[in-house]
Amino acid sequence: MHSANKHRGTYNFKELKKVSPSLTPYVRQKTGGGLTIDFADPKAVKELNKSLLKSYYGLRFWDIPENYLCPPIPSRAEYIHLMADLLKVKPDQKVRCLDIGTGANLIYPIIGVMEYGWQFVATDIDQKAIENTRKIVKENPQLQDKIDLREQPNPRDIFRGIVKEGEHFDLMFCNPPFYESAKEAEDATQQKSSNLKTKNTRNFGGRSHELWCQGGEKKFINDIAFQSKFFKDQIKWFSSLVSKKENLKDLYKTLKKNGVAEIKTLPLDLGNKKSRVVVWGY
């Protein structure tokens, strides 16, 4: 894990409970000693996120509607710090970022603002998600004037309708939908529940476009890659999380056809989960 990532090591549940008492009912003793939560329980995971954002990032309010994606914060922070290294960020350097598909949680902009003071335009196709992020920004003064929220009117467009004429960004983030269909997502949940010996619940939540889209991650990241060429003069670095290694081949092919000048594949490994971030620039 990156040396700047505040979530290295194990969670200090004793301290987190002090900062966020609402976490207390979900904390339990684990076999062999120490404290933990039931990571298969969506409510417990959500309360953990609330406590982490309050304790490590100084937020006084954070919440998401029921069943919306509640992302693991350590991995999101890792992505942010990897991109800070890419940009060779200096103290007080002004950096402007675009977050594609911010969801109702707004995690990338929150961490980017609180860790580096970056400016963000955060987008989503879901009106309810955007409304929730507006509430998060409104309730946290340190986020105001740092995050601009925009609803994407056309789900087929990544940048058009969002990036304005004459507008420029240093970096684009994206956490694409992983699955190709609701059934694939549900089957994966059932398999995970079986492995964890729990009820059939999705511990990190997630709704339709947050978890699946036609063609899944493969098509979504290739759409980003194809459409990026039309905005190459306005965005310095494009990037996306790529969870499935087998999706890299087609992504590289699309990017090379576009004539990108540079492609970087950065490992993002947390525990047993192996992933990566692909970054490209023209």
Buried (B, 14 or more C-beta within 10 A) or exposed (E): BBEBBBBEEEBEBEEBBEBBEEBEEBBEEEEEEEBBBBBBBBBBBBBBBBBBBBBBBEBEEBBBEEBBBBBBBBBBBBBBBBBBEBBEBEEEEEBBBBBBBBBBBBBBBBBBBBBBBBBBBBBBBBEEBBEBBEBBBEBBEBBEEBBBBBBBEEEEBBBEBBBEEEEEBBBBBBBBBBBBBEEBBBEBBEEBBEEEEBEEBBBBBBBEBBBBBEBBBBBBBBBBBBBBBEBBEBBBBBBBBBBEEEBBEBBBEBBEEBEBEEBBBBEBEBEEEEBBBBBBBB
